[in-house]
């Protein structure tokens, strides 16, 4: 399963109320990545890695990012952005996912629990 399939499948399943949308490829390395790096700071292990914004939740400030590990496998993170440069320890909050199927399950469960 690909991210494109997930963000086509879930809106088809839950209709126009589904609150996650893909970030256009032309914007995947733009504002949302800059905001993430500003919030996590240079001391964070992801700061110097290439990372792309994949999708954004329109109901809150959650953003799905993807990067590669040493062996070239994709690893996914959902960060809850704060849009603040001075974050207290533990923020922005983040969840790590080993594969896209785990991302789909998390997003779907969160949508059902919080928005249905």
C-alpha atoms as a printed R data frame, in Angstrom:
    type eleno elety resid chain resno       x      y      z
1   ATOM     1    CA   UNK     A     1   0.000  0.000  0.000
2   ATOM     2    CA   UNK     A     2   1.210  3.506 -0.815
3   ATOM     3    CA   UNK     A     3   0.454  6.846  0.800
4   ATOM     4    CA   UNK     A     4  -1.534  7.777 -2.301
5   ATOM     5    CA   UNK     A     5  -3.713  4.694 -1.855
6   ATOM     6    CA   UNK     A     6  -4.303  5.461  1.821
7   ATOM     7    CA   UNK     A     7  -5.320  9.046  1.175
8   ATOM     8    CA   UNK     A     8  -7.620  7.905 -1.604
9   ATOM     9    CA   UNK     A     9  -9.074  4.931  0.311
10  ATOM    10    CA   UNK     A    10  -9.860  6.626  3.627
11  ATOM    11    CA   UNK     A    11 -11.701  9.659  2.175
12  ATOM    12    CA   UNK     A    12 -13.686  7.274 -0.012
13  ATOM    13    CA   UNK     A    13 -14.566  5.234  3.080
14  ATOM    14    CA   UNK     A    14 -15.418  8.160  5.419
15  ATOM    15    CA   UNK     A    15 -16.563 10.800  2.969
16  ATOM    16    CA   UNK     A    16 -15.927 14.511  2.899
17  ATOM    17    CA   UNK     A    17 -15.599 14.668  6.697
18  ATOM    18    CA   UNK     A    18 -12.302 12.758  6.569
19  ATOM    19    CA   UNK     A    19  -9.769 15.290  7.813
20  ATOM    20    CA   UNK     A    20  -6.402 14.184  6.397
21  ATOM    21    CA   UNK     A    21  -5.164 15.360  3.003
22  ATOM    22    CA   UNK     A    22  -1.969 14.763  1.081
23  ATOM    23    CA   UNK     A    23   0.509 17.598  0.835
24  ATOM    24    CA   UNK     A    24   1.175 18.403 -2.848
25  ATOM    25    CA   UNK     A    25   4.549 17.074 -3.966
26  ATOM    26    CA   UNK     A    26   5.615 20.597 -4.909
27  ATOM    27    CA   UNK     A    27   5.157 21.599 -1.239
28  ATOM    28    CA   UNK     A    28   6.473 18.427  0.441
29  ATOM    29    CA   UNK     A    29   9.819 19.985  1.303
30  ATOM    30    CA   UNK     A    30   8.508 23.495  1.967
31  ATOM    31    CA   UNK     A    31   6.828 25.296  4.852
32  ATOM    32    CA   UNK     A    32   5.829 22.221  6.893
33  ATOM    33    CA   UNK     A    33   9.383 20.844  6.873
34  ATOM    34    CA   UNK     A    34  10.826 24.242  7.784
35  ATOM    35    CA   UNK     A    35   8.308 24.546 10.613
36  ATOM    36    CA   UNK     A    36   9.183 21.078 11.905
37  ATOM    37    CA   UNK     A    37  12.913 21.816 11.894
38  ATOM    38    CA   UNK     A    38  12.320 25.138 13.658
39  ATOM    39    CA   UNK     A    39  10.330 23.362 16.381
40  ATOM    40    CA   UNK     A    40  12.589 20.339 16.916
41  ATOM    41    CA   UNK     A    41  15.847 22.299 16.796
42  ATOM    42    CA   UNK     A    42  19.361 21.295 15.767
43  ATOM    43    CA   UNK     A    43  19.751 18.838 18.649
44  ATOM    44    CA   UNK     A    44  16.983 16.534 17.368
45  ATOM    45    CA   UNK     A    45  18.078 13.421 15.446
46  ATOM    46    CA   UNK     A    46  15.803 14.323 12.500
47  ATOM    47    CA   UNK     A    47  17.044 17.889 12.090
48  ATOM    48    CA   UNK     A    48  19.762 17.151  9.533
49  ATOM    49    CA   UNK     A    49  17.940 14.316  7.761
50  ATOM    50    CA   UNK     A    50  16.074 14.744  4.501
51  ATOM    51    CA   UNK     A    51  12.426 14.641  5.445
52  ATOM    52    CA   UNK     A    52   9.242 15.285  3.500
53  ATOM    53    CA   UNK     A    53   5.769 16.306  4.567
54  ATOM    54    CA   UNK     A    54   3.303 13.744  3.208
55  ATOM    55    CA   UNK     A    55  -0.090 14.670  4.650
56  ATOM    56    CA   UNK     A    56  -1.742 17.128  7.031
57  ATOM    57    CA   UNK     A    57  -4.780 16.842  9.272
58  ATOM    58    CA   UNK     A    58  -7.124 19.779  8.733
59  ATOM    59    CA   UNK     A    59  -8.716 19.404 12.192
60  ATOM    60    CA   UNK     A    60  -5.533 19.873 14.201
61  ATOM    61    CA   UNK     A    61  -1.846 20.543 13.654
62  ATOM    62    CA   UNK     A    62  -0.774 16.945 12.963
63  ATOM    63    CA   UNK     A    63   1.509 16.388  9.984
64  ATOM    64    CA   UNK     A    64   2.747 13.086  8.553
65  ATOM    65    CA   UNK     A    65   6.419 13.102  7.540
66  ATOM    66    CA   UNK     A    66   8.579 10.452  5.885
67  ATOM    67    CA   UNK     A    67  12.339  9.955  5.890
68  ATOM    68    CA   UNK     A    68  14.723  7.077  5.167
69  ATOM    69    CA   UNK     A    69  16.777  4.970  7.519
70  ATOM    70    CA   UNK     A    70  20.302  3.772  6.714
71  ATOM    71    CA   UNK     A    71  19.116  0.775  4.704
72  ATOM    72    CA   UNK     A    72  16.818  2.947  2.612
73  ATOM    73    CA   UNK     A    73  13.589  1.866  4.270
74  ATOM    74    CA   UNK     A    74  10.969  4.520  4.828
75  ATOM    75    CA   UNK     A    75  10.069  5.502  8.360
76  ATOM    76    CA   UNK     A    76   7.076  7.707  9.146
77  ATOM    77    CA   UNK     A    77   6.433 10.265 11.876
78  ATOM    78    CA   UNK     A    78   3.330 12.180 12.835
79  ATOM    79    CA   UNK     A    79   4.245 15.403 14.599
80  ATOM    80    CA   UNK     A    80   1.755 17.637 16.360
81  ATOM    81    CA   UNK     A    81   3.176 21.026 15.426
82  ATOM    82    CA   UNK     A    82   2.920 23.875 17.910
83  ATOM    83    CA   UNK     A    83   3.911 26.761 15.601
84  ATOM    84    CA   UNK     A    84   6.144 28.012 18.369
85  ATOM    85    CA   UNK     A    85   9.922 28.336 18.371
86  ATOM    86    CA   UNK     A    86  10.262 28.031 22.145
87  ATOM    87    CA   UNK     A    87   8.871 24.583 22.909
88  ATOM    88    CA   UNK     A    88   9.026 22.992 26.334
89  ATOM    89    CA   UNK     A    89  10.651 19.581 26.554
90  ATOM    90    CA   UNK     A    90   8.583 16.831 24.961
91  ATOM    91    CA   UNK     A    91   7.101 19.091 22.291
92  ATOM    92    CA   UNK     A    92   6.303 18.888 19.519
93  ATOM    93    CA   UNK     A    93   4.761 15.509 20.304
94  ATOM    94    CA   UNK     A    94   5.459 12.776 17.806
95  ATOM    95    CA   UNK     A    95   4.585  9.183 16.934
96  ATOM    96    CA   UNK     A    96   6.935  6.932 14.948
97  ATOM    97    CA   UNK     A    97   5.684  4.292 12.507
98  ATOM    98    CA   UNK     A    98   7.713  1.518 10.920
99  ATOM    99    CA   UNK     A    99   5.526  1.231  7.834
100 ATOM   100    CA   UNK     A   100   2.678  2.829  5.951
101 ATOM   101    CA   UNK     A   101   0.146  0.220  7.128
102 ATOM   102    CA   UNK     A   102   0.768  1.253 10.741
103 ATOM   103    CA   UNK     A   103   0.232  4.889  9.697
104 ATOM   104    CA   UNK     A   104  -3.085  4.010  8.078
105 ATOM   105    CA   UNK     A   105  -4.292  2.128 11.152
106 ATOM   106    CA   UNK     A   106  -3.315  4.988 13.474
107 ATOM   107    CA   UNK     A   107  -4.945  7.699 11.344
108 ATOM   108    CA   UNK     A   108  -8.125  5.672 10.862
109 ATOM   109    CA   UNK     A   109  -8.434  4.819 14.564
110 ATOM   110    CA   UNK     A   110  -7.773  8.426 15.559
111 ATOM   111    CA   UNK     A   111 -10.379  9.677 13.099
112 ATOM   112    CA   UNK     A   112 -13.010  7.232 14.359
113 ATOM   113    CA   UNK     A   113 -12.233  7.963 18.010
114 ATOM   114    CA   UNK     A   114 -12.013 11.760 17.758
115 ATOM   115    CA   UNK     A   115 -14.249 12.814 14.905
116 ATOM   116    CA   UNK     A   116 -17.082 10.306 14.461
